[in-house]
Amino acid sequence: MTALESEITLQEKKVAAAFEGLRAKKFEQGLPFLILSDELPEGQAYREYANGKMEVQEVYEEGSALKSKIVRVVAETEAARVRVIHGLH
C-alpha cells in the first residue's frame, strides 16, 4: 500500500467514525439521523430512528414555505441494506 493509499484509508476511517458519533448523538437526543442517498429521487432522504425504524422523507416547497412528508416506511431488509451501503452499523 502506498503512502497515499494509507492516508486515504485513514481519512475514510475518520469520516466513518465522525458519522457514527453524529448518529449516536442524534439518537441520544431523540432525533432521527438523516441519510442522503443517490438511490432516492431529489428531495428525498432516509430518516433512521434509534429504534431501528427507517422512513423515506420528502422535502418540498409550498409557496414560500418548506414542508416535509413521509413517503413510506422502509422494510427491515431494505433498512439493513441502506445501513450497509452507507457504512452504518
Helices and strands as residue ranges (DSSP letters): H 3-28, E 33-35, E 44-48, E 54-62, E 65-73, H 76-85
